[in-house]
Amino acid sequence: MKEKTFNKHLLRQIILIGMLFVGDRIFFFFEQNYFNTYIDHVLFLPELYISLMVSLSATMGLIMMFVWGIFSDNTRTKYGRRRPYLLLGIIAGGGMIVFGLSQNYYLCLILDVVVIGICANAYLMAERALIPDTVELEKRGRANGIINMVSYIGLFIGVVFLLLGNELFGVPDPRPGATGTIIPQEGHLILLSIGGIIFATVGIIGFVLIKEHPTHEFPEKKKFLHELKQTFNLKELKSQKEFFKMTLAYLIFQTGTGSIMAFLFLFIFELGASTLELLMIIGIAFPIVIILTIYLGKIVDKYGRKKYIPLVIGIISLGFFPIPFATIGSSVNLILLTLFFPFALTGLLALITPLNAWAQDLLPEDKRGKFTGIFNIVQTVSQIIGSIVGGLAATIFGIPWLFWIAPLFYLASIPLFLRVKETLTRD
């Protein structure tokens, strides 16, 4: 009979993978925010330059996750097949630090798109593939719950630096006719150095402490070009139809998240609430999200992936709709916001716990790296589509009404999730 709880070794592995996600959240939070402000605040270039850098970086990520996945599936070293790729986080972290010293846009472009785009995605592929590699199917829901809960530390650190960055390093904008503040190069260098050092450090810790299965347990190595051709083989694609059904359903779901995440902090800052009021709202919401993150993992391990996920998505989605009404008028309705903001954070952060477990179940055992790379389409494409839809909706209706846009995508994903097979059956 299989264990129902985690032994010490497995729990240690899960927490270490969670720490990898902490570094991931901090690093990419800094990249998404401070790389963009660097182009504006330090190099004084228009938004078009930011758009070009972001688009090229996303494209590189889409390609390299897939490439590293094939390489890692066929890596056989005494350190394992995923762990060596965590060390490329050192180069990516170094690239982030050098970015803070750049005086030239083209150097910034090379650092973000080439150096970080190549190396950081090796780290991402390894951390994501390590979960199904090291955690058996019956425990993946709870494992993802713990990993996501630990990763919130990274999100919290990112938010703290976002709130403090302007206070600590902000100076009046020196451009003629400009108002407000900017963060000069010195402030960016300090912030980006923190992000780069953390990313490199957790990569080293993961490489040293995480344990993988012995390499002799893996199937025979295959050549890169052979695996690349197999990816586009019609027979291969048909054999993984459940995986692709899951990818489509998750893509629709994540597009909802993408439509609001790019504007979430703008929404919070535009509420006009005091710091104490914001801390109260977030202080109530986050414990609820943490509890639900763990509980959702337990549910899908106990009852299967498919039984309750559509119901949970539906309930959480309904909780989004009252939020815009909390902002109507001259002052924010704190009671309404306090009651329903936890629904939004649960949808944006916690629902990925059961969905990730379900998706990991569908990764082919001997090709998890490659299919993790393919599955990265969910993250990249949803961000692109979601940010465009969210930007248009925010422009026409206002940012608060994005809380009506996101759940529409969530609800639209339910029929698609219902078409994906159950991967964990219980007697």
C-alpha positions in Angstrom: 0.0 0.0 0.0 1.4 3.4 -1.0 2.1 6.1 1.6 -0.6 8.7 2.0 1.8 11.3 3.6 5.2 12.6 2.6 8.2 11.1 4.1 11.1 13.4 5.2 13.1 12.9 2.0 10.1 13.8 -0.3 9.0 16.7 1.8 12.6 18.1 1.7 12.6 17.7 -2.1 9.3 19.5 -2.4 10.3 22.4 -0.2 13.6 22.7 -2.2 11.6 22.9 -5.5 9.4 25.5 -3.8 12.5 27.5 -3.1 13.4 27.3 -6.8 10.0 28.8 -7.5 10.7 31.6 -5.0 13.8 32.6 -7.0 11.8 32.3 -10.2 9.0 34.6 -8.9 11.5 37.2 -7.7 13.7 37.1 -10.8 10.9 37.5 -13.3 9.0 40.0 -11.2 12.1 42.1 -11.3 12.6 41.5 -15.0 9.0 42.4 -15.9 9.0 45.6 -13.8 12.5 47.0 -13.5 13.8 46.1 -17.0 11.0 48.1 -18.5 11.4 51.0 -16.1 15.2 51.0 -16.9 14.5 51.6 -20.6 12.2 54.5 -19.6 13.8 56.0 -16.5 17.5 55.5 -17.3 17.8 55.3 -21.1 14.9 57.7 -21.6 13.6 55.7 -24.6 9.9 55.6 -25.7 7.5 52.7 -25.0 8.1 51.1 -28.4 11.6 50.0 -27.3 10.1 48.3 -24.3 7.5 46.5 -26.5 10.2 45.2 -28.8 12.3 43.9 -25.9 9.4 42.2 -24.2 8.2 40.6 -27.5 11.6 39.2 -28.4 12.2 38.0 -24.9 8.8 36.1 -24.9 9.6 34.6 -28.3 13.0 33.4 -27.1 11.4 31.8 -24.0 8.9 30.0 -26.1 11.7 28.5 -28.2 14.3 27.8 -25.5 12.0 26.0 -23.0 11.3 23.5 -25.8 15.0 23.1 -26.8 16.2 22.7 -23.2 13.4 20.2 -22.6 14.7 17.9 -25.4 18.3 18.3 -24.2 17.4 17.5 -20.5 15.4 14.4 -21.4 18.5 13.0 -23.0 21.0 14.3 -20.4 22.8 11.5 -18.4 25.2 12.7 -15.7 26.0 11.7 -12.2 24.2 14.9 -11.1 20.9 13.9 -12.8 19.3 15.2 -16.0 17.5 18.3 -14.7 19.8 19.6 -11.9 22.7 20.7 -14.2 20.4 23.1 -16.0 19.7 24.9 -12.7 23.3 26.2 -12.8 22.5 28.3 -15.8 20.6 30.5 -13.3 24.1 31.8 -12.4 24.6 33.2 -15.9 21.0 34.6 -16.0 21.5 36.2 -12.6 24.7 37.8 -13.7 23.0 39.0 -16.9 20.4 40.8 -14.7 23.2 42.5 -12.7 25.0 43.6 -15.9 21.7 45.0 -17.2 21.8 47.5 -14.4 25.2 48.8 -15.7 24.1 49.1 -19.3 24.2 52.5 -21.1 23.2 51.1 -24.5 19.8 49.8 -25.6 21.3 47.1 -27.8 23.3 45.7 -24.9 20.1 45.6 -22.8 18.4 43.8 -25.7 21.2 41.2 -25.9 21.2 40.7 -22.2 17.4 40.2 -21.8 16.7 38.3 -25.0 19.9 36.3 -25.6 21.7 35.8 -22.2 18.6 35.7 -19.9 16.3 34.3 -22.6 18.5 31.3 -23.1 19.8 30.7 -19.6 16.8 31.5 -17.4 14.6 29.2 -19.5 16.9 26.3 -18.8 16.3 26.9 -15.1 12.6 27.2 -15.6 12.4 23.9 -17.6 14.4 22.1 -14.9 12.3 23.3 -11.9 9.0 22.4 -13.6 10.1 19.0 -14.9 11.5 18.1 -11.4 8.0 18.0 -9.9 6.6 15.1 -12.0 10.1 13.5 -12.0 10.3 13.3 -8.2 6.7 13.2 -7.0 4.4 10.3 -7.7 1.0 10.9 -9.3 -1.0 10.3 -6.1 0.8 13.0 -4.2 1.2 15.7 -6.9 -1.8 17.8 -5.9 -0.5 18.2 -2.3 3.1 18.7 -3.6 2.0 21.5 -5.9 0.1 23.1 -3.1 3.2 23.2 -0.9 5.4 24.4 -3.8 3.0 27.2 -4.7 2.6 28.2 -1.0 6.4 28.5 -0.6 6.6 30.4 -3.9 4.3 33.1 -2.4 7.4 34.2 -0.5 8.9 35.3 -3.8 5.8 37.2 -4.7 5.7 38.9 -1.3 9.4 39.9 -1.6 8.7 41.3 -5.1 5.7 43.3 -3.9 7.7 44.7 -1.0 10.4 45.9 -3.3 7.9 47.4 -5.7 6.3 49.3 -2.8 9.7 50.4 -1.3 11.6 50.9 -4.5 10.1 54.2 -5.4 10.3 55.4 -1.8 14.0 54.5 -1.4 15.4 55.4 -4.8 12.8 57.7 -6.5 13.9 61.2 -7.6 12.0 63.9 -9.5 11.8 63.2 -13.2 14.4 65.5 -14.9 12.7 65.5 -18.3 11.3 68.9 -19.4 7.6 69.1 -18.6 7.6 65.7 -16.8 5.9 65.2 -13.4 6.3 62.4 -10.9 9.4 60.4 -10.0 11.8 58.0 -11.7 14.3 55.4 -10.3 17.8 56.4 -11.5 20.5 53.9 -12.6 21.9 53.5 -9.1 18.6 52.4 -7.7 18.0 50.0 -10.6 21.4 48.5 -10.2 20.8 47.8 -6.5 17.3 46.2 -7.2 18.5 44.2 -10.2 21.6 43.0 -8.3 19.3 41.7 -5.5 17.1 39.8 -8.0 20.1 38.4 -9.9 21.9 37.2 -6.8 18.8 35.5 -5.4 18.2 33.7 -8.7 21.8 32.5 -8.9 21.8 31.4 -5.2 18.7 29.3 -5.3 19.9 27.7 -8.5 23.1 26.6 -6.8 21.2 25.4 -3.7 18.8 23.4 -5.9 21.7 21.8 -7.8 23.5 20.8 -4.6 20.6 19.6 -2.5 17.9 18.2 -4.8 18.2 14.5 -5.6 17.1 12.8 -8.8 16.5 9.2 -9.7 19.7 7.3 -10.8 20.4 7.8 -14.5 20.3 4.0 -15.2 16.5 4.2 -14.6 16.0 6.5 -17.6 15.4 5.2 -21.1 18.0 5.2 -23.8 19.2 8.6 -25.0 17.9 10.0 -28.3 19.5 12.5 -30.6 18.2 16.1 -30.6 17.2 16.1 -34.3 15.4 12.8 -34.0 13.3 14.2 -31.1 12.7 17.4 -32.9 11.3 15.6 -35.9 9.2 13.3 -33.7 7.6 16.4 -32.2 6.0 17.2 -35.5 5.2 13.6 -36.3 1.4 13.3 -36.8 1.3 9.9 -35.1 3.2 11.3 -32.1 0.8 14.3 -31.8 -2.3 12.0 -32.0 -0.9 9.8 -29.2 -0.7 12.8 -26.9 -4.2 14.2 -27.7 -5.2 14.4 -24.0 -2.1 16.6 -23.3 -3.0 18.9 -26.1 -6.6 19.1 -24.9 -5.3 20.1 -21.5 -2.9 22.7 -23.1 -5.8 24.4 -24.9 -8.1 24.4 -21.8 -5.3 25.8 -19.6 -4.4 28.4 -22.2 -7.9 29.8 -22.1 -7.9 29.8 -18.3 -4.5 31.5 -18.1 -5.5 34.1 -20.6 -8.0 35.2 -18.0 -5.2 35.5 -15.5 -3.0 37.3 -18.0 -5.8 39.9 -18.7 -5.7 41.1 -15.1 -2.2 40.4 -13.7 -0.5 43.1 -15.8 -2.8 45.7 -14.3 -3.4 44.3 -10.8 -0.9 46.6 -9.0 -2.3 49.6 -10.9 -5.7 48.7 -9.6 -4.4 48.4 -6.0 -2.6 51.8 -6.3 -5.5 53.5 -7.9 -7.9 52.5 -5.1 -7.0 55.6 -3.1 -6.9 53.5 0.0 -4.5 54.2 2.8 -1.5 51.9 3.4 -3.2 50.6 6.5 -6.4 49.8 4.6 -4.4 48.0 1.8 -2.5 46.0 4.4 -5.8 45.0 6.0 -7.3 43.9 2.7 -4.2 41.9 1.7 -3.6 40.6 5.2 -7.1 39.0 5.2 -6.9 37.8 1.6 -3.5 36.1 1.7 -4.1 33.6 4.6 -7.3 32.5 2.8 -5.3 32.0 -0.5 -2.6 30.0 1.4 -5.2 27.8 3.1 -7.1 27.2 -0.2 -3.8 26.5 -2.1 -3.1 23.6 0.3 -6.7 22.4 0.4 -7.1 22.3 -3.3 -4.0 20.1 -3.6 -5.5 17.7 -1.1 -8.9 17.6 -2.8 -7.4 16.6 -6.2 -5.3 13.9 -4.6 -8.2 12.5 -2.7 -11.0 12.7 -5.2 -9.2 12.9 -8.6 -8.4 15.9 -10.8 -11.6 16.3 -12.7 -14.4 15.9 -10.2 -14.3 19.2 -8.4 -12.0 21.5 -10.5 -14.9 22.8 -12.8 -17.1 23.4 -9.8 -14.3 25.3 -8.0 -13.4 27.4 -11.1 -17.1 28.3 -11.4 -17.5 29.4 -7.7 -14.2 31.4 -7.7 -15.2 33.1 -11.0 -18.5 34.3 -9.5 -16.5 36.0 -6.7 -14.8 38.3 -9.2 -17.9 40.1 -10.4 -18.8 42.3 -7.3 -15.3 43.8 -7.1 -15.7 46.7 -9.6 -18.7 47.9 -7.5 -16.3 48.5 -4.6 -14.6 51.3 -6.5 -17.8 53.2 -7.6 -18.0 56.6 -6.0 -15.5 58.8 -4.3 -14.2 56.3 -1.8 -13.5 52.6 -1.9 -16.0 50.2 -0.3 -13.7 48.4 2.0 -16.3 45.8 3.2 -17.1 44.7 -0.3 -13.5 44.6 -1.3 -12.4 42.7 1.8 -15.2 40.1 1.2 -14.4 39.4 -2.5 -10.8 40.2 -3.1 -9.8 36.8 -1.7 -11.8 35.2 -4.6 -9.7 37.1 -7.1 -6.4 36.2 -5.5 -7.5 32.6 -5.3 -8.3 32.5 -9.0 -5.1 34.3 -9.9 -2.7 32.3 -7.6 -4.2 29.2 -6.1 -6.2 27.5 -8.9 -2.9 26.6 -10.6 -2.3 24.1 -7.9 -4.8 21.5 -9.0 -4.4 22.4 -12.7 -0.6 22.0 -12.6 -1.0 18.6 -11.0 -3.4 17.5 -13.7 -1.2 18.8 -16.5 1.9 17.1 -15.0 0.1 13.8 -15.0 -0.3 14.1 -18.8 3.4 14.6 -19.5 4.9 11.5 -21.3 7.2 9.9 -18.7 10.3 9.7 -20.9 9.7 13.1 -22.6 8.7 15.3 -19.7 11.3 17.9 -20.5 10.2 18.3 -24.1 6.5 18.4 -23.3 7.1 20.9 -20.4 8.7 23.1 -23.1 5.6 22.7 -25.3 3.3 23.4 -22.4 5.2 26.7 -21.9 2.9 27.9 -24.7 0.3 28.3 -22.0 2.4 30.8 -20.1 3.7 32.9 -23.0 0.8 33.0 -25.4 -1.7 33.7 -22.5 0.4 36.6 -21.4 0.4 38.1 -24.9 -3.3 37.6 -25.6 -4.3 38.5 -22.0 -2.4 41.7 -21.9 -3.8 42.9 -25.2 -7.4 42.0 -24.2 -6.9 43.5 -20.7 -5.3 46.6 -22.1 -8.2 47.2 -24.5 -10.8 46.5 -21.8 -9.1 48.8 -19.3 -8.9 51.6 -21.9 -12.6 51.3 -22.8 -14.2 50.4 -19.4 -11.5 51.1 -16.8 -9.2 48.8 -14.9 -11.7 47.7 -12.2 -13.9 46.1 -14.9 -11.1 43.7 -15.7 -12.5 41.7 -12.8 -15.4 40.9 -15.2 -13.0 40.0 -18.1 -10.9 37.4 -16.3 -13.7 35.2 -15.0 -15.3 35.1 -18.5 -12.1 33.3 -19.7 -12.2 31.0 -16.6 -15.8 30.0 -17.2 -15.1 29.5 -20.9 -12.3 27.0 -20.0 -14.7 24.7 -18.0 -16.2 22.9 -21.0 -12.7 22.3 -22.3 -11.4 20.9 -19.0 -14.4 18.6 -18.9 -13.1 17.0 -22.2 -9.8 16.1 -20.6 -9.5 12.6 -19.2 -9.2 11.9 -15.5 -5.6 10.9 -14.6 -6.1 9.8 -11.0 -8.9 7.3 -10.2 -9.8 6.4 -6.7 -11.7 3.3 -5.5 
